[in-house]
Structure formats: structure tokens, C-alpha cells
């Protein structure tokens, strides 16, 4: 499959609430009240965890047949450590996650070795996991003053 460009828009609403859109879908992104938001949606770093878990789940669903593996349930529980003092400018610590941990739950009768091989494939194939684990270039194209 050729290189594909995905697009999204994030539009600041009131306070720190954001309407984020991609294709025909929109979500509300906000901060908890403890971080100055109104708690009307997940915050961006929570969405990162969700994106990783969802991506791993999608890879599992898309490639189970290739591995000849069947399961009746698949879910990923994730947690990440983030020092909010970095974001708030209170200390010189990393602003993003320092560690993300996850547990994969799979309900299957397949042998352990086959499941472990499948999970290793998922970890090595998930685009969101790759994006988090490896440096990605981000660049500002231009500032548009309206």
C-alpha cells in the first residue's frame, strides 16, 4: 500500500476545550477540572493511551486469521506516567509520558506460545506503538493570520 496522508483538525472552543475532527468524526477533548478544564472529554494524553490500545486491538482483529488464532475477547488496559509539572512549567522535567505500561487480555483456547508470537507481532506492527516508541518528525508548515 502506498504512503497515505491522514488529516485532522483541532479547534479550540471555550477555555481549554477542543473539538477535534478527522474525516466525518468529531470528538470533544478537554482537561479535567484539576488541570483547568471542564472535564467534558478525555485529555490529549488519555487519547494517546486510547489510540495505542485501539491500534493494538485493530491489529489483533485484522491479523488473527493470518496467524490462525481465534479469540472471543481482546482488550488492552493501559496506564502512563506523566509529570504535569513539565506541562505547567513548574519544573524542567519531560512534558510527555516517561513510561506507558499495558496488559493485553485475550480470551482464547490457543496455546501460550502461539498467543505470545501473535502478541509480539501486534507490538511490532501497531503504527501508533511505532509512532510513540520512535522519533517522528513534527514541523510547523506555516502560521496563517486571519
N, C-alpha and C positions, 0 to 999 in steps of 0.2 A: 504494500500500500504506500502511496506517495506521501510526502510530507504534507501534513494538514495543519491549517491555522485555525485555532479556536478563538472566539471573541467573547468578551464580557464587558459590561458597563456597571460602574458603581456610582450611584447618585446620592450625595449627602442630602438628607432631609432636615429634620429639626434636631438640634443637639448633636449627638453622635450616631443617630440612627441613619442607616443607609439602605436604599433599595438597590439590590444587585440583580442584574439581568443577563441572561445568556440564552440565545435562541428565543423561544417563546415562554421562557420560565423566569419567574421573579421570586426572590426571597428577601425577607427583611433581616438585616444584620444590625446588631446593636450591642451595647456593652451592659453588663449587669450594673445595678444601681451603685454598687461599691466602687465601680470604675467610671462613674459619671454618666451612665446610660439610663435608659428607661426599662430595660430588661424585656424588650419586645421581640427579641430574636437571639440566636446564637451569636457569639462574637467571632471575629475572623480566626482566632487561633483554635476555637472549638470547631469551626468549619474545616480547618486543616486536618484535625483528628478524624472528623466525619468523612472527609474526602479520602483519606488513607484507608479507612476501614471499608468504605464503599468500593473503592478501587480494588482492594484485595478480594472483596466479595464478588465483584463483577468478573474478575479474572477466574475465580473458582467456578462460577457458573458457566463462563464461556469455554473453559478448557477441561471441564470434568470428563466429557466424552472422550477427548483425546487421550486422557490418562486411564480411561476405562474405570473411573471411580464414580460411585454413586453415594449420595448422602441425602438425608431427609431434612437436615437443618445445617445452616452455616452462619455463624455470626462472629464479629470481631469486637472485642472490648478494648478500648484504648485509653491511655492516660499520658499526659505530658507534663513535664516540669518547666515552668516559666517564671522567671523572677520579674514581677511587674515593676520593680524599681528601675529597671533598664528603660522601659517604655515611658515611665513617668519622669525620667531624668533625675532620679534621686541617687543613683549610683552608676558607676561605669561597668555594668555587667551586660552580658549579651541580652539583646532585646527579644530574641526568639526563643524557641524551645531549646533547652540544654539536653533533654532526653525525652524520647517517646517510647513507651512500652505498650505492648499489646498481647492479648491472649486470643487465639483462634479456637473457637468451639466448632467442632464438626461432629454431627451425629451420623455415624456410618458403621457398617459391619466389615469394612475393608481392613486388611492387615496394617499394623502400625507402620511398617517400613514403606508401604505404598502411600499411606497418608503423609508421612514425613517427606517423601520425594515430591508429592503433589504440593505440599505447603512450601517447600524450598523453591519450586517452580513459581508459585504465586509471588513469593517475596522477590524473586529475580525478574519478574515480568511486569509487575504493577508500575504503571507510569508515574503515579503520584508518589509511590515509595522511592522511585528513582529520582524524581524531582527534589524530594526532601533530602535524600542521602547524598546527592551530588550537587556541586556548584552549578547554578544555572545563571546565565547572563540576563540581567534585567537592565533596561535602558529607557530613559525618557526620550520619546521621539520629538515632541515639541510641546510648548506651552501655548495654549490658544486663549487669548484675552478677548472676551466678548463684551 
